[in-house]
Amino acid sequence: MFLSCSDDQTIRIWNSTSRQCIAVLTGHSHYVMSAQFHPKDDLIVSASMDQTVRVWDISGLRKGSQHSGGGPASHAGGSGGGPGSFEHFDSFSTVKYVLEGHDRGVNSAMFHPTLPLIISAADDRVIKIWRMSETKAWEVDSCRGHFNNVSSALFHPKHELIVSCGEDKTVRVWDLGKRTAIQTFRRENDRFWVLAAHPNLNLFAAGHDSGLIVFKLERERPAFAVHQDTLYYVRDKYVRSYDFNTGADLGLLSVRKFGSPYVPPRTMSFNPAERAVILTISSDNGLYELTSLPQQAQNGDLKDSSVDGKKGNGQSSIFVVRNRFAVLDKAKQIIEIRDLSNSVVKAIKVPVVTNEIFYGGTACLILSSTTSVVLYNIQQDKTIAELNSSPVKYVVWSADYSLVALMGKHTITIANKDFSTSSLIHETIRIKSGAWDDSGVFIYSTLNHVKYCLPQGDHGVICTLDNPVYLTRIKGKTVHCLDRSARPRTITFDPTEYRFKLALLRNNYEEMLHIIRTSTLLGQSIIAYLQQKGFPEIALHFVQDTNTRFELAIECGNLDVAMETAKEVGRAECWDRLAQQALKQGNHKIAEKAYQQMKNFDKLSFLYLATGSTDKLSKMQKIADARGDPMSRFHNALYAGDVKGRISVLRDVGLHPLAYLTAKTNGLDELAEEILEATGLTETDIDDVPSFPSSSFSPPPIVTSTASINWPSISAGENFFDRALADGKLEAGAEPAHVNGDAAAGALDAWARDEETVEENPEEGGWELDPGDEFEVDAPAAEEAQEEEELGAGAAPGVSEVELWVRNSPLAADHVAAGSFETAMQLLNRQFGVVNFAILKPAFTSIYRSSHTYLSPVASLPPLQLHVRRNVTESTPSRALPVAVRSLESVRSELAEGYRYVSGNKLAEAQATFRSVLQSLLLVVLSSDDEAKQWRDTVTAAREYLLGVSIELERRRVAEAEPDNVRRNLELAAYFTQCELQPLHMQIALRSAIGAFAKANNQAHASRFAKRLLELKPDPKIVAQARQRIAAGDRNPRNAVEVSYDEFTPFEICGVTYTPIYKGSPSVHCPYTDASFLPQFKGSLDPLTQLTEIGAPAAGLPASW
């Protein structure tokens, strides 16, 4: 049944089956705003604008059962006539309690799910809590805080909380025990009217003027940590341990007093050496608590963490070594390293704005900012690596700490331990959790899926979920996880798909074959994956579908299998594709069969002409005659050189003039006269027809008949699958010894077989054969014969890999990698005006060496040179490119090193570093417009710093060598402040200029530099000094030394003379860095980069992507 209330001042009970009203409750004297059944008892609570809350006893409506319990669950029976059912209309009503206390109309009233409590919300802006007993009900307390009408209020179904909303545009959360407000959510323009709680999930809904919102009051993800076979996690205000093997779930520690009020901990870090945990919460501006766990689970009351726990403020806290933990203070952007007594051992200023810290290996931290992730060494106080990434929420390390998964809201970055390689996965659905399995595959969960991710970035779906889970451990085919209520559970799944893909990537063919034979891994997704990764021949071995087998056979060039499947399919388009593939491989025999199946007589005739099959051409003539196709008859006669046959065709189709001319030009005069007679003409009738010389057209002679010889092709030999599937080497169900491991034993066996040599004929052992007695072998001729035998008759070696690199790329770096230094220097000169290549020699040789490697398969043979490709999966020769040795990220890290030299006042080292950066940028390979923009920004930054550092070094030289030249000293100090530097370094330049100008009594200039310094918002101490300098300039606004410096007119600085070139003045530029110079230096070497010719024409960076 269901309940309704109305402005007619009544409450009605309805039968949900018959749709009949079975009771009317009257008694309110104004609009009834809400009514609700009790969860268990036969009670109804209602709220009215008459300022009262009423509790109604409806047990008297039960037929034959007075005051029987059952609540609304038992009311659903409806129209049945048995005992305990509501069956007829009744206006009887019993008011058990009338609760008075509100000063204005009451909008909402609700029972507590388990306790004898009622909550009411009214227009007097007050929420009241009432308690019931068997005989009476009374007011317990009130919650005040809304500043307009309270529309609705309800009890939290699981926690001691109250949620309310009102016309003050807020949703408020109250502590039921303390009657105090905990949280407030506001909307700008919408009033809230109604609230609802989900019966099972941690979800609430609030309706407002514009619609509704669905929200959570607390995070569902439990804090947990895994160590070996034990899971430590927090549930219901207790730290618990769960044994993965036995399933034992024990309480260890109470944390009910952690935080005010209690908020479920956000993170947990476990220290196995000290058996201690650190918990963090986000309330109270971030708190952490360090507590030791008992060695064994205790009976009875558990120890509370507040007994010996050590607390402190911090938004993130983790153990970094056995006896140290790190705490992040986001407000101060400081990481404090503390010992187990909670004393600060070390404080570190973070290099980036950090929102979260994670464990990064021994003595290392992973710092998460809004745009990047930094691997930071806390012992050396240095950044090891940095990755561009969206904000990272969780970090999961593999068991051997060789791989790490950086999980954001919608992205996962898989990287190695030093961040040198990484791959990115993007999900449209929110990512919840993840864990590594034993083979190095990352398993993660989203809102409704469990998925996998291989180290190189391939990912897919394992199974679907009804509700989100939080993965804790992956073992074999079992996923250990925590559900939304933080209870351990397991999910069994099938890892076959990702194990097969992992074996494929690791070339573990034995496990692949085992999976193929023992599983039902047959699907279009796997076939498409094999094709995408360049292994169609593997899919061909276990695919049964005929159409798919044909496609795979064509893709991998297996003409025999393609021929068999084409016969089964029997479609013309299959035979056509087979013929095309056969012609590509020079196999005209299969092409002939395909054309025969298609009955494509024209292509067959041309094929016989190309292969010199005269017998078959004559057969084609007979077939054409039988078919009665004049065009086919004519073509075949033309191919076969049959002049009379051509004339016959022309006569048959009525082209007598062409027939006559053909006979006349080929010397067939009698046949020509016969044609004339047949048409009723004589030679005098065709006197005006010009005469043509005799025809010289005849088919070329056949030098070498290729009718029975296909074009030679290199045999690929048997691969692993050919051998294994042919002789049954690996029996079904036999697990390979090395699953997803290194197949070293199999490789060595194969190597040994290849090294076996055929023994010499023992019968020739006693002969003493002297090759010089009768024959003299010409060595060069023998070598040529041997080479011809290896390559095949008429074959020539193909284009070398390095030559392909030179052909395919306009980038100097690729030419250097190919060893074509001359063309690389020409490109650099044409693109950037580089003329001094001597200083680039080390970079050239380094790139060349890094692009090639050498393999010595047999000690007695010279090593094989292997060329390292950038795009290893690319098989098209026109797209082959060398490996990119220098990346933009590595150069930018070198630029950051230069910044540190500037900060440390090591200007000579900084100057050399910035020059090295500009040299390296010439040989960086770019792949997108975004990288090209970053490249240009890096060039500009390096140029500005190189110019600024050079100016400052010149100023120091002048101060030492010419101490009386104060004017030049001041000018150089002022020019240094005009370079585009980072704020920190600009502060250094401005402070240096302020000191120099103040010492020279140029107070006006010093004051202006101080004002620029204040715009950079330096430390308070520097601010005070700058303001003192500004005050001194205001008191004495004069300059004792006249300098050539006008800060109000835009200017550039000449890179040779370090003098200003004001806007509108003539200048020339470096074709590479765009640095400015006075016109008289055109054609000279750029002293900044020491690479380019000033003013030389240049084409610029080519967009090769």
NUDORO-790230 format. One record per residue (C-alpha): residue in one letter; x, y, z. Coordinates in steps of 0.02 Angstrom, whole numbers, plus 32768, in hexadecimal, padded with zeros to 4 digits. Layout:
<pts>
AXYZ ...
</pts>
This chain:
<pts>
M800080008000 F803080B57FF4 L800D8158804E S7FD982068017 C7FBC82AD806D S7F638344802C D7F2F83F98040 D7E8283B4806F Q7ECE8398811D T7EC282DA810F I7F37824680FC R7EFD81B48092 I7F3780FF808C W7F2380A57FE5 N7F267FF17FAD S7FAF7FE77F2B T7F5E7F557ED1 S7EA87F8A7EC6 R7ED080457EC5 Q7E49805B7F4A C7E5280CF7FE0 I7E478065807E A7E5B80E98105 V7E4F81A58120 L7EA981F481B4 T7E61829A81EC G7E94830F8276 H7F088392822D S7EBE84408222 H7F29847D8190 Y7F84843C80F7 V7FDA83958114 M808A83AA80CC S80D482FB80E4 A80A9824C8121 Q811381B08135 F810180FC816F H816C80BD81FF P81F2804281BD K81B57FB68232 D811C7FE3829A D8069800D8268 L808680C7827C I807C8160820C V80CC8209822D S808682A581DB A80B3835D81D6 S803B83EB81BA M803484A681A7 D7FCE84A68249 Q807B84A682A0 T806883F282DF V80B6834982BF R804082B882DA V806381FE82F2 W7FD4818D82BC D7FB580DB82F6 I7F6E80778265 S7F787FCB82B4 G7EBD7FD282D3 L7EA17FC88219 R7EE47F178211 K7E567E9B8202 G7E5C7E18828B S7F067E4C82CF Q7F117EDD8346 H7FB87F368359 S80197EB782F3 G80C27EF182B8 G80FC7EEA8208 G81127F9B81CB P80FF7FCC8117 A81527F2F80DB S80BD7EC98117 H80437F4C80D9 A80687F208027 G7FF07E8F8029 G7F607EF97FEE S7EB97EAE7FC2 G7EC97E00800B G7E4C7DCD808C G7EBE7D708103 P7EED7DA681B2 G7F5B7E3F81BF S7F1F7E8D811C F7ECC7F3580F8 E7E357F0E8091 H7DAE7F978099 F7D95805180A5 D7D9680948158 S7D9581478197 F7DD081108243 S7E6A816D8280 T7ECD81668321 V7F4481F1834E K7FC881A983C1 Y802F824783DD V801E82FE83B1 L80C8835283B2 E80C0840D83CD G8155848083D4 H816D84D1832B D813B8588831C R810A857C8266 G80CD84FA81EB V8129845381E4 N8164841C8137 S81AD83708158 A81B082E581D9 M8208823D81D4 F822981A58242 H82D98169826A P830180C38211 T832B806782B4 L831880DB834B P8275811E839A L829981CC8355 I823B824682E6 I828382DB828B S821D836F824F A8245840A81E7 A81DC84A781E9 D81CA855881AA D820C85998251 R82BB856C820C V82D084E78292 I82EB842A8286 K82A583CE831D I82CF8320835C W824782C083BC R824E821E841E M81C081A18431 S8195812084B3 E810080AE84C4 T809D81338521 K80DF81DD84EF A814E8243847A W81B682DB84A6 E822F83568458 V82E68329846C D834483B8841B S83468434838B C83C184598300 R83CD851182D2 G8430855A8242 H83BF856D81AC F83938622818A N82F385FF8129 N8269857C8127 V82A784C9813C S8256846080B4 S828B83B080E1 A82F6834D815A L832482958168 F838F821D81CD H842881D0817C P83FE81168164 K84A780D881A6 H84FE81638207 E84D081D88295 L84AE82688221 I841D82D781EE V840B83238141 S839C83B98125 C83748436809C G831684D88092 E82E585748036 D838985C5806B K83D485677FD5 T843A84F28043 V8449843A806D R848D8423811C V84D5838B8176 W84C3837F8234 D8511831082B9 L848082B28309 G84DC829C83AD K851F834E83BF R849383A78360 T851684118308 A852A843A8250 I85B883DE81F8 Q85AB840F8142 T854B848980D6 F852E8481801A R84ED851D7FC3 R84A185467F1B E84A285F47ED4 N83F086077E96 D8389856D7EC1 R832485477F5E F832084937F9B W8277843F7FBA V828983847FD5 L83098300800A A831482447FEE A839181BE8025 H83BC81237FC0 P838A80868022 N842D802B8002 L84B1809E7FB7 N850A81367FFD L84A381AA7F8F F842D823A7FB4 A83BF82A27F42 A838583557F5B G830283AB7EF1 H831284667ECE D82C284EA7E61 S832184B57DC4 G832383F97DD9 L837D83837E4F I842C83527E86 V846C82A77EBC F84FE82AB7F36 K8564824A7FB5 L858C827F8065 E863082228073 R86AA81C68002 E8687810D7FEC R873880D77FC5 P877D808D8066 A882F80B2809B F889880158088 A89497FD48075 V89887F29803D H8A227ED18082 Q8A4A7E228044 D89AF7DB78065 T89567E3180DA L88E17EC180B6 Y88D57F4C8137 Y883B7FB88122 V87C080278180 R87097FFA8198 D868A803C8213 K870C80A38273 Y8782800F8288 V88277FDF8238 R88167F298205 S88857EA481B8 Y884E7E268135 D88B47D8C8109 F88A57D69804F N88CD7CB18066 T885F7C8180F9 G87DA7D0880ED A87F17D3781A5 D87AD7DE781C3 L87E37E30826B G87D07ED982C1 L88747F2782FA L885C7FDC832B S87D08058834D V87DA810282F7 R87308144832D K878081DC8382 F87E8820C82EA G87A482B382AF S871A832382F0 P869F82EB82B7 Y86D78240827B V86F6823681C0 P872C8194816C P87E98199814F R881C81C780A0 T88C4816B8094 M892680E980F3 S89E180C780F0 F8A2380288142 N8AD1800F8189 P8AF47F538199 A8B987F6C81F6 E8B467FCC8284 R8A977F838269 A8A5180328267 V89D4808F81FC I89BC814581CC L8909817B81AB T88D88222815E I8831827B8155 S87FF831780F7 S8799836A8181 D87E083EE81F5 N884D842A8163 G88A38380815B L88DB831181EB Y894B827981F9 E896081FB8285 L89F28183829E T89C280E98303 S8A0F80408323 L89A67FA58307 P899B7F1A8389 Q89FC7E7E835F Q89617E118370 A88A87E30836A Q88607E548415 N87C37E0E8463 G87447E8A84A2 D87607F448490 L87E67F778415 K886A7FF9843B D883C80A78401 S88B781038394 S88AE819B8404 V8906813E8491 D89B581448449 G8995818E839C K89F982238361 K899682A48301 G89BD833C8299 N898083AA820C G899F8374815A Q893C834F80BE S89A282B6808D S8A14824480F1 I8A7381A580C5 F8B06813C8100 V8BA381568098 V8C1F80E680F5 R8C178074818D N8C1E80FE8210 R8BEB819A81AF F8B4B81DA8165 A8B23827280FA V8A9882F08117 L8A5C836D8096 D8A27841B80CD K89C8845D8036 A89B4850C807B K8A718526808F Q8AA184AE8002 I8B1C84568075 I8B3C839D808F E8B7083748141 I8BD582D68160 R8BAC8298820F D8BEB8209827A L8B7D818F82D9 S8B758205836E N8B20828482FA S8BB682FB8301 V8BE6835B8265 V8C8C831D8221 K8C8F837C817E A8C2383F9811F I8C2283FE8061 K8BDF84887FF1 V8B85842E7F65 P8BBE84577EB2 V8B0B845E7E6E V8A64848D7EB8 T8A3883E57F07 N898A83A67F31 E89B682F47F66 I8A50828B7F8D F8A6981D17F70 Y8AF081517F8F G8B7081567F02 G8BEE80D27F36 T8C7580D67FBB A8C92818B7FF3 C8C2781CA7F63 L8B7C821A7F56 I8B0382327EC7 L8ABE82E27EC9 S8A1883007E72 S89EF83AE7E2F T896283E97DBF T89C583D07D1E S8A55835A7D44 V8A9B82CF7DB2 V8B4A82E27DFA L8BBC82587E3B Y8C1E82AE7EC6 N8CB2826E7F2C I8CA182AF7FDE Q8D548283800E Q8DA682E17F7F D8D1C83667F74 K8D1483557EB8 T8C93832E7E34 I8CB982887DE0 A8C34828C7D59 E8B9282E37D2A L8AFC82AA7CC5 N8A7283177C7F S89D182D27CC6 S892683017D06 P891783037DC5 V894482587E0D K88D182147E95 Y891F81697EB7 V89C681147E96 V89DD80577E8D W8A8880037E7F S8AA57F567E38 A8AE87ECE7EAB D8B9D7EE57E74 Y8B8E7FA47E6D S8BC07FA67DB6 L8B1C7FF07D78 V8AA4806F7DC0 A89F1809E7D95 L89C381557DAD M8905815D7DB6 G88A281FC7D9C K87E982197D8F H87E081E17CD9 T889481B37CAC I8916812F7CD8 T89CE81497CB4 I8A3A80AC7CB5 A8AF280D77CD0 N8B9280817D04 K8BE680A87DA9 D8C48813F7D69 F8BBC81827CF9 S8C2A81707C5E T8BA281147BFE S8AE781257C11 S8A4181017BBD L899A81577BD7 I88EC810B7BDF H8851817A7BDC E87A781427C1B T870381A07C05 I86BF81507CA5 R870A81777D4E I879981067D85 K878380C17E35 S881980527E62 G889F7FDD7E20 A891C7F547E4A W89AA7EF67DF1 D89A27E3E7DCC D8A387DC87DD7 S8A647DD47D1E G8A737E927D18 V89C57EBE7CD8 F89677F4B7D2D I88B27F217D57 Y88417FB47D7E S878A7FD57DA1 T8713805C7D66 L8662807C7D9C N86217FE47D3E H86B57F817CF9 V87527F257D2A K87D57F457CA3 Y888B7F1B7C7F C891B7F827C3E L89BB7F3C7BF4 P8A5F7F977C18 Q8A687FE37B69 G89B780297B74 D89427FA77B26 H88A67F917B90 G87FE7F377B8F V87697EFE7BF6 I87727E657C69 C86C27E667CB2 T86327ED87CE0 L85FD7F0E7D8E D85537F2D7DDC N859F7FA27E5E P864C7FF17E6B V86D37F927EC8 Y87807FC37F03 L88077F4A7ECD T88887F187F4F R88E27E817F05 I88E67E167E67 K89187D617E7B G89067CEB7DE8 K88507CEE7DB2 T88137D417E52 V87F77DFA7E73 H87F97E287F2C C879A7EC97F4A L87357F317FC4 D86807F5B7F9D R86267FFE7FC1 S86097FCE8075 A86C47FA68089 R86A97EEA8096 P87287E758046 R86EB7E0D7FB5 T87347DB07F21 I870C7DAE7E68 T87407D207DF5 F876C7D527D45 D87BD7D0B7CA8 P886C7D557C88 T88847CF77BE3 E88727D8E7B71 Y88F37DFD7BC2 R896A7D6C7BE3 F89647D417B2B K89887DF67AFB L8A157E007B79 A8A627D5F7B36 L8A557DA77A87 L8AB07E467AB9 R8B377DE27B11 N8B487D657A80 N8B1C7CD67AF5 Y8AD77C677A6B E8AC97BCA7AD4 E8A4F7C1A7B4B M89F07C647AB8 L89DD7BB87A6C H89A87B707B14 I89227BF77B24 I88E67BD87A73 R88D27B1E7A91 T88887B237B3F S88127BB77B39 T87847BFC7AD1 L87E77C977AA3 L87917CAB79FC G87497D5579D8 Q87537DE57961 S87A77E5279E5 I883B7DDA79F6 I88487DC5793A A88447E807922 Y88C87E9379AA L893C7E177955 Q89247E7078B0 Q89447F197900 K89E57EDC7950 G8A237E9078AD F8A047DD678D4 P897D7D9E7859 E89DA7CFA783C I89BE7CCB78F3 A89047CEB78E9 L89007C84784B H89307BE778AC F88997BE3791E V880F7C4078C3 Q87897BCD787C D87167C477825 T87377C397769 N87207CF2773F T87927D2877CD R88167CA8779B F88147CEB76EA E882C7D9F7726 L88BD7D6C7798 A890E7D017710 I89097D937695 E89507E097719 C89E37D9A7745 G89FF7D64768F N89DB7CAB76A8 L899D7C8275F9 D89837BC87619 V89097BE576A9 A88B77C737649 M889F7BFD75B5 E884C7B797622 T87D77BF27679 A87AB7C4975D5 K87707BA17592 E87017B8C762D V86BC7C3D7624 G86A67C3C7568 R86857CF57553 A86C97D5674BE E87107DE37528 C87797D64758A W87C37D1E74EB D87E67DCE74AE R88447DFC754F L88A37D577547 A88D87D7C7495 Q89167E2974C4 Q897A7DE67557 A89C17D5A74ED L89FB7DD57468 K8A4D7E4074EF Q8AB37DA77522 G8AD57D75746D N8A727CD2747A H8A1A7CD573D3 K89E27C2073E4 I896D7C497473 A89387CE8741A E890E7C7D7382 K88A17C0973EC A88497C9E743B Y88237CEB7390 Q87E47C427353 Q876D7C3873E7 M87317CE873C2 K87247CC07307 N87817D6272E7 F87BB7D357238 D88067DDF720F K887C7DDC72A4 L88A77D287282 S88D97D5271CF F89467DE27207 L89957D75728E Y89C07CF1720A L8A0B7D79719D A8A777DB9722E T8AB47D0B725B G8AD17CD571A6 S8A527C4671A8 T8A307C3B70ED D89D77B9470FA K895D7BD97177 L89447C75710F S890D7C0A707C K88947BAF70EF M884F7C587125 Q88317C7F706C K87C87BE1705B I87687C0B70F9 A87477CBA70B7 D87087C727012 A86957BFD7072 R86557C8C70DD G86377CF87044 D86887D917095 P86D67DF67006 M873B7E677078 S87867DD270D3 R87AA7D7C702B F88017E196FEC H886C7E2D708B N88A27D78708A A88CE7D806FD0 L89307E1F6FF3 Y898F7DD17086 A89B47D337021 G89EB7D926F84 D89637D3F6F1B V89457DC06E90 K88C77D566E33 G88667D3D6ED4 R885C7DFA6EED I88237E126E39 S879E7D8D6E50 V875B7DE46EEC L87567E8D6E93 R86F87E416DFF D867C7DEA6E72 V864E7E8D6ECA G863F7EEC6E24 L86DD7F556E32 H87137F2F6D7F P87807FCD6D69 L87E77F9D6E03 A87EF7EE86DC8 Y882B7F206D1B L88B17F946D63 T88EC7F0D6DDC A88FF7E8F6D4E K89537F0F6CDC T89D37F4A6D5F N89FF7E986D8F G8A207E626CD7 L89837DF96CC5 D89547E3F6C18 E88E87DAC6BE4 L88827DBA6C83 A88747E766C67 E882C7E5B6BB8 E87B37DDB6BFD I87757E5C6C7B L875E7EDA6BED E86FB7E5E6B86 A868E7E326C1B T86627EE96C2E G86437F016B72 L86D57F796B56 T87707F7C6AE9 E881B7FCB6B02 T87EB805E6A92 D876080886B0D I87DE80A36B99 D886481076B3D D884D81976BB7 V887B81296C4D P892F814E6C80 S89A880BE6C7E F89F780816D21 P8AA1802D6D34 S8AAA7F786D65 S8A837F556E1B S8B167F2B6E8A F8AAD7EFB6F20 S8ACA7E4D6F61 P8ACD7E027012 P8B7A7E087061 P8BD87D637061 I8BDA7CFD7101 V8C8C7CFD7144 T8C6B7C9A71E4 S8BC77C4371FC T8B7D7C6972A8 A8ADB7C0C728C S8B097B8B7311 I8B797BF77380 N8B3C7C6C7408 W8B9C7D07743B P8C1D7CD574BF S8BF27D057572 I8C4F7CF37616 S8C0C7C667680 A8BD67C9F772C G8BF57BF27775 E8B907B9C77F9 N8B627C027891 F8B3F7BC0793F F8A867BA6791E D8AA37B4B787A R8B137ACD78D2 A8AAC7ABB7971 L8A067AA5791A A8A4E7A2F7898 D8A9F79B0790E G8A3879CB79AD K8AD179FC7A10 L8A6E7A507A9A E89DF79E37AD7 A893C7A327B08 G89307A577BC1 A89EC7A577BDD E8A187AF77C37 P8ABA7B417BF3 A8B487B497C6E H8B637C047C5A V8ABE7C607C5D N8AD27D127C21 G8B8C7CFE7C3F D8C2C7CF77BDD A8C2D7C677B61 A8CE97C587B6D A8CF07B9B7B68 G8C8A7B8E7AC8 A8CF17C167A76 L8D957BBD7AA1 D8D527B197A5C A8D237B6C79B9 W8DCE7BC079B2 A8E237B1979CC R8DC07ACB793E D8DF07B5978CA E8EA87B4278F6 E8EA97A8978CB T8F187A697833 V8F1379DA77B7 E8FA9796777C6 E901C79567732 N901678BA76C6 P908B783F771D E90B977F17676 E9114788F7643 G917F789276DF G921678397691 W9221789F75F1 E92A4792475E4 L925179987569 D92BA7A29752F P92487AAA74DA G92DE7AF57484 D930B7A58741D E92857A66739A F92187AFD73BB E92377BB173EC V91A07C007439 D91887CB9741E A915C7CF774CD P90F87D91749C A90937D2B7420 A906F7CAB74A7 E90377D34751E E8FC47D7B749A A8F7D7CD07478 Q8F627CB47531 E8F0B7D5D7545 E8E9E7D3974AE E8E717C9074F6 E8E427CDE759E L8DD87D677553 G8D8C7D0174C8 A8D9B7D13740D G8D847DC773D4 A8D6C7E087486 A8DC37EA074D0 P8DD57ED97585 G8D4C7F4F75C3 V8D587FFD760A S8DB4800376B0 E8D5B803A774E V8DC780D57766 E8DA4810D76B5 L8CEB80FF76D9 W8D02816E7771 V8D5681F37707 R8CCE81E97683 N8C3B81ED76FB S8C68827C7770 P8C8C8337775D L8CD2833E780E A8D8D8350782A A8D8582DA78C1 D8D48824B7853 H8DD3826A77D4 V8E5282697861 A8E0B81C478A0 A8E21817D77F1 G8ED881B377EF S8EB982317764 F8F1182C077BC E8F288325771D T8E6E832E76F5 A8E4A834F77AD M8EBF83E677AA Q8E6E8423770A L8DC28417775B L8DFA847577F7 N8E4784FD778C R8DAD850D771F Q8D2F850577AE F8D888564783A G8E2185B877EC V8E9D854B784C V8F518563780F N8FBD852878A0 F8FAA846B78A9 A90478444790D I8FEF845379B5 L8F6383E17977 K8FD8834F7956 P8FBE82FC7A02 A8F01830779EC F8F0C82BE793C T8F7582297972 S8F07820A7A0B I8E68820579A3 Y8EB781957920 R8EF5811A79A2 S8E4D811879FB S8DF080F07959 H8E5080507933 T8E7A7FB57995 Y8EE07F1C7970 L8EB97E66798F S8F387DD87989 P8ED37D387973 V8F6E7CCF7952 A90197CF87998 S90727CC778F7 L900C7D3E788A P900E7DFB7883 P8F827E4F78E6 L8EDE7E7E7894 Q8EB27F36788F L8DFF7F5578C6 H8DA77FFA78A8 V8D3680397933 R8C91807B78F3 R8C208100793D N8B8280AA7900 V8BA77FF27916 T8AF97FBB78E0 E8B038017783A S8B257FA277A9 T8B16801D7717 P8BC5804D76D9 S8B8D80FE76B3 R8B668119776C A8C0180CB77BA L8C578147782F P8CE4813A78AF V8CCD813D7969 A8CB881E979B7 V8D5581F37A22 R8D37829E7A6F S8C8782C67AAC L8C4283707AD3 E8C25833B7B87 S8CDD830F7BA1 V8D1383B77B5C R8C9784127BCA S8CDF83B87C61 E8D8A83F77C2C L8D3F84A57C21 A8D0184917CD4 E8DB384667D07 G8DE8850C7CBD Y8D6485637D25 R8DAD85147DC1 Y8E5A85527D91 V8E1486037D83 S8DC285F37E2E G8E6885B57E76 N8ECB86467E28 K8F2F85CE7DBA L8F21863B7D20 A8FB085F07CBA E8F6385427CCC A8EB7858B7CA4 Q8EF985DD7C05 A8F4485387BCB T8EA284DB7BF5 F8E3385537B93 R8EA785477AFD S8E9E848A7B0A V8DE084927B10 L8DDC84F87A6F Q8E53847E7A1C S8DE883E97A52 L8D4684397A17 L8D8A84377965 L8D898379796B V8CE2835A79C2 V8C5D82F87962 L8BAD8342796F S8B0882EB7949 S8A7B836B795E D8A4F8423795B D8A4984267A19 E8AFB83E57A23 A8B31846579A1 K8AE984F07A0C Q8B4284AB7AA6 W8BE184A07A40 R8BD685587A0D D8BAE858B7AC1 T8C47852A7AFD V8CB6857F7A7A T8C76862A7AB0 A8C8F86047B69 A8D4185C47B4D R8D6A865C7AE1 E8D2B86D87B64 Y8D8A86837BF0 L8E2886747B87 L8E20872E7B5D G8DFC875F7C11 V8E8786F27C59 S8F0287347BD6 I8ED387E87C04 E8EEE87C77CBD L8F9687727C9C E8FCA880A7C35 R8F93887E7CC3 R8FFE881E7D3F R909288247CC7 V907D88E17CB5 A906F88F77D72 E911188997D8A A917888D77CF6 E913389897CEB P90FA89BB7D99 D90EC8A727D66 N90738A4D7CD8 V8FDA8A5F7D47 R8F688A927CB8 R8F8489F07C57 N8F6F898C7CF6 L8EC589DC7D17 E8E8C89C97C62 L8EB2890F7C61 A8E5988F87D08 A8DBF894F7CBF Y8DC488EA7C1D F8DC888487C81 T8D1C88757CC9 Q8CD388847C18 C8CED87CC7BEF E8C5587597BFC L8C7F86F67C9A Q8C1A86917D15 P8BD786F57DAA L8C5886AE7E22 H8CE986DB7DB0 M8C9C87837D84 Q8C9B87AB7E3E I8D5687857E42 A8D7687F67DAB L8D0E88857DF3 R8D5E887A7E9F S8E0B887C7E4D A8DDB89167DE8 I8D91896C7E82 G8E3389517EE2 A8EA189907E53 F8E388A2B7E30 A8E238A567EE8 K8EDE8A487F02 A8EF88AC07E70 N8E768B387EBC N8DFD8B207E2A Q8D688B237E9F A8CE38B407E19 H8D148AA67DB5 A8D288A3F7E54 S8C788A727E89 R8C2D8A3A7DE3 F8C8789927DEE A8C41897E7E9F K8B90899C7E61 R8BA889147DDE L8BE888A27E67 L8B4A88BC7ECF E8ADF88847E3B L8B3287D77E49 K8AF287C37EFE P8B9887917F51 D8BB3875F8006 P8B7E87DC808D K8C32880780B8 I8C5888348003 V8BB588967FF9 A8BEB8900808D Q8C948924803D A8C4289507F97 R8BCB89C97FEA Q8C5D8A1C8042 R8CB18A337F99 I8C118A7B7F4F A8C048AF57FE0 A8CB98B2A7FC6 G8C958B477F0D D8BFD8BAF7F37 R8C668C1A7FAD N8CF48C2F7F30 P8CB48C0D7E7E R8D588C2A7E23 N8DE08BC67DCA A8E978BEF7DE8 V8ED48B8B7D51 E8E868BA17CA5 V8E698AF87C51 S8E2A8AC17BA7 Y8D8C8A6E7BE6 D8CD98A9F7BBD E8C628A247C0C F8BC98A7C7BC1 T8BFB8A597B0C P8BF889A47AD2 F8CA289637A9E E8D0588C57A7A I8DB788A47AAE C8E4288837A31 G8E9287DC7A54 V8F42881C7A28 T8F4F88CA7A73 Y8ECB88B57AFB T8E80895D7ACE P8DC889887AAF I8D7989847A02 Y8CDF89F17A18 K8C3D89CF79BC G8C468A0E7908 S8D048A0478FD P8D518990787A S8D8888E578B6 V8DB08834787A H8D82879178CD C8DC586E478ED P8D69866D7877 Y8D5C85EB7902 T8D3A864379A9 D8CFB86E97961 A8D76874879D0 S8D9087FE799A F8E32884E795E L8E6C88F37916 P8E7288F67856 Q8F3188FC784C F8F3B884B7891 K8EDD87FC7800 G8F3E876877B8 S8FA4874A7856 L8F9686B778D0 D8F1386C87959 P8F7B86D879FA L8EE9869C7A66 T8EC985F27A18 Q8F7285E979BC L8F1385897935 T8EBB85F878B7 E8EE18683783D I8E8C87257870 G8E0C875F77F0 A8E1786C27784 P8D78868B772A A8D2785F07775 A8C908584774C G8C68855B7802 L8C3084BB7857 P8BDD844177DD A8B3583F87810 S8B5F834277EC W8ACA82FE784A 
</pts>
